[in-house]
Amino acid sequence: MMSPHNTIDRKSKTWLTAYFVLSILFWLWSGFVVGVGITEVAFFILVTILVFASQNTRQFLVAFLPLCIYLIGYNSLKILHKFSTIPIHNEDLYEMELTLFGFMYNGKLIIPCEYFVENTHAIFDFISGAFYITWMPFPIIFGVIAFLAGKRVLVFNFWTCFLIANLFGFIGYIFYPAAPPWYFLTHGAEIIKDASCNAAGLARFDHLVGIPLYEGMYSQGTDTFGAMPSMHAAFPLILVYYSIKFKNKWLTGLFFISLLSIWFGAVYSNHHYIIDVIIGILCGIIAIILTETMVNRTFMPAWYEKAMVYIQSTQKK
């Protein structure tokens, strides 16, 4: 049975109040701090449609709410280094990578990223480029499939875990701003705060397929100095874990291949040191542990319980 108090109408005081208050805060933040562009407008229009379209779309929005919070936070990173006075880590990260993972090549001690600059292959270029872009489409596709399959609690837990991992990432970006390996190999120890993002080794995929996919994407990048930790390493790990819980072996297999390809591609394309990838994996593991043992079990907060009741309110009990 469906409880009357769970079917909140789009014209209800609860939804209207939440919508208008959050809308005002969003536009104040975007207008006075981050800046307003097509991305912000498109995001707001999509959320508005989901709020007012139907009960199912509102439940979809609640299930995907942690993703919305992440997107706002990620978009805000582009202003980070305008205000931050924390020194950017660059040469010290290279030296650390050299100490931990360096090896002799042609009589010189180098890091894996330097090796891949001189040793590339079209197959690796294609695999890295084809899967590196899936860091966001695959989670969204999985979330939609699981939601339509009625696994709405799983969807909310998945995105909650995703958000928790990114909170660790944001903390890293704020308090440990770090240059990616391509930056050091291009600019050396010099710090150029307004340096643009670079497609680095992923540009080879663009040339291979004849489409400026990564070059266009990284030209719109939000944070050049956000290499530590690598969220590209955390996302596929979380995705594989929740796809196993979803019990679809084909999706799990695809996501596992994506995981290995992204981890390899992060280093192969010179976007991350191995150190970045390892710390990113740890962020994913910790986020899974926190979500599974604290957020939705041992210490279930009231907001979580209300969200679960709401997104399942049209399902048969």
N, C-alpha and C positions, 0 to 999 in steps of 0.2 A: 504493500500500500504506500501511497505517496502522501507524506505529511503536508498539510496545508501551509504550514509556516516555512516550508522549504521551497515552495514555488513562488519565488520573489518576482513580481511583475516588473517590467522595464520602467513603468511609471511609478513604482513604489518609492517612498521617501528614502529608503536605504540606498537603492541604486542611483537615484537622481542626485542625492547628496554626495555620495562617493564619487560619482562621475564628475560633477561640477567642481568639487574641492580638488580632486586629483588633476583635473584639466587645468585649473588655474595654476597649481603648483608646477605642473609640467611646462606650461608656457612661460611662466616667470623664470624658471630655471633655464629653459632654452633661449628665451629672448634676451635675458640680461647676463647670462654666464656662458653657456655653450655656443649659442648661435643657432639661427633658424635656417634650415635648408630643405631640400626636397625630401630627405630622409625623415626628418622630424614631422613634416606635414603628412607624409604617407603613413607613418606609424600611427599618428593621431587619428587619421581617417579610418584606418583598419580597426583600431580599438573601438572607435565610436560605432562602427557597423556591428561589431561583435556585441557591444553593450545593448543596442536597441533592436537587433534583428529578431531574436527569439530566445526562449529559455535554453535551448541547446547551445546556441552561440555564447550565451553568458556563462554556461557551465564550461564550455571550451575555453573561454577567456580565463576563468578561475583556475582551471587545470594547467593552463600555460602561463599563469601570472608570474611565477619565478623567472621564466624566460623574458618576459616583458621588463622586469626589474633589471635583469642582466643587460638587456639591450640598451636601456637608458644609461646604466653605469658605464658600459663599454663605450658608448658614443661620447660620454663626458670625458673620457681619457684624453681626448685631443687637446684639452686645455691644461692638462696636468703640468707640463713643463714650462708653462707660462708663469706659474705661481710657485713651483717647487724650487727650493734652494738646496736640496739634497744632491750631493755630487753623483754624477753618472758613472757607473762602473763600466769600464771598457778594457783597457790594457790588462788590468788585474784579472779579469775573467779569462782572457786569452791565456795568461800565464798559468792560471789554475788548471785550465783545460790541458795545457801543455804538460803540466806536472802529472796530472792524473791519467791522461789518455794519449799523451804524445808518443810518437815512435819514430825511428830513424827511416828516412826515405831519401835516396840519392845523396847520402852523406850529411843530411840535415835533420834535426829534430823538428817534426811538424805535428799539427793536430789533424784529426780526421777530416775536418772541413777543408783544410788546405790540400789534402790528398785528393778530395773530390773535385776541387777546382781544376786540377790537372788531369783527372781520370774520370771521364764521363762516358756514358753510353746512352744511345737513343732509347733503349728499353727501360733503363732506370729513369731517364728523363720523363718518359711517358707515364710509367707507374707512379712516380712521385707526384707529377702534376695532376694526373687523373684522380688520385685519391686525396691529395692535400686539400682540395677545394671542398671535400665532403664533410669537413669538420662541423659545418652548420646544417647543410641540407639533410644529411643522414639523421641527425637527432630530431629535426622537425618532422621528417617523413615517418620516423619511428613513433613519435608522439601522436601524430595524426592516426596512424594505423592502430595503435594501442587504444586510443580514445574511441575510435569507431568500433573497435572490438569489445568495448565495454569495460576495458581495464583502466578505468579513470583514476583510481587510487594509485596504480602503478605509474601512470603518466605524471601525476602531481609529485610523487616521490622522485621520479626521474628528474624532473625539472628542478625540484628542491635541491637534490644532490648536485645537479649542474650548477645551480646558483651558489651553493656553499663552496664548491671547488673554485668558482670564479672570485668569490670574496677573498679567498687566499691569494688568488692571482692578483687582484686589485691591490691587496696589501703589499705584495711583492713589487708591483709596478710603482707604487707610491713611495715606499721606504727603501727600495733597492732598485732604482732605475738602472737598467742594464742594456748595453748595446749588443746587437746580434753579431755573429761572427763576420757577416758580409760587411758590416760597418767598419770593424777594425781592419779587415783585409783591404778595404777601400780607402779609408781615411787615416789609418794608423791611430796613434794615441790622441789626436786632436778631437776635442768635443765641439760639435756644431749642433747647438740645441734645436735649431730650426731645420735640421737636415730632413729631407723627405724620405718616406719609406721607399724600399727598393724591392723589386721582384727577385733579385739575386738569381740563384740557379733555376728558379721556377720560370724565368724568362725563356729558358731552353724549351720548355713545354709549349709556350706560346709560339715560338718559331717552328716547332715540330708540327703543330696543328694549324698554323697560319691564322691564329686568333689571338689578339692581345688581351687575353683573359686576366692573367696575373699582373701584367704591366698596368692595365687599367685599374684593377682592384687596389694594388698597392699605391698607386698615385693618389688614391683617396684614403690612405691609411690613417689611423687615428693616433698611433703611438709608436714612434721609431724606437724608443728606448724602453720597450716592454717585453724584453726577451726572456726575463727570468721571473717566475717559472714559465715553462711552455704549456699553455693551456691546450695547444694542439696535441700534446701528449696526454692530457687529462681527459679530454672530451671522449675520444674513442674508447678509452678504458671504461668509463661510466656507461657508455652506450652498450658495450659488450655485456657488462654485468646485468643491466636491466633487460637486455634482449634475451639473456638466459632465463631470467625470471618470467619473461613473456612466453617462453617455451616455443619459440619458432626457430628451428635449427637452420633454416635457409637464411633468415635475417642475421642470426648469430654468426653464421659462417661468413657472410658478406661483410659484416661489421668487424669481424676478427681480421680478415684480409686488409680491410681499411686501416685498422689499428696498426698492423705491422708496417704497412706502406707509409702511413703518416709518420710513425716514429723514425723510420729510415729516411723518409723524404725531408724531415725537419733538419737533419744533419747533412744529408746529401746536397740539399739546395742552399746550404749556408745560412739558413734562417735561425738555427739554434745550435748551441753547443750541446754535447752529450750531457753536461751538467744540467742545463736547462730542462732537457727531456726527463732526466731522473727526478728532479724536483717537481716537475709537472705531474709525473706518475704518482709521486707521493701525495700530492694535493688531491688527486683523484681517489686514491685509496682512503685517505683520511675523510674525505667528503662522503664516501660510501659508508664508512664505519659510523660517522656521525648521523647520517640520515637513517640508517637501518637500526641503530641501537638507541638513539636519543630522540631524534625529531619525531619519529612516528611510532615509537614503542615505549621505552622506559619513561620518558618525560614528554608525553604528548601534550603540547600546549593547546589552549582553548581555540586559538585561531585555526590550528591544524584540524581539529575535530570538526569545527564548523564548516571548513572548506570541504572536508570529506563528505559530510552529510549533504551539502549543497550539490556538489558535482555528481552525486549518485541519486539525487532525489527523483529522477524519472525512471530509475532502474527498478526492476522487481526485487523485492526483498526476499 
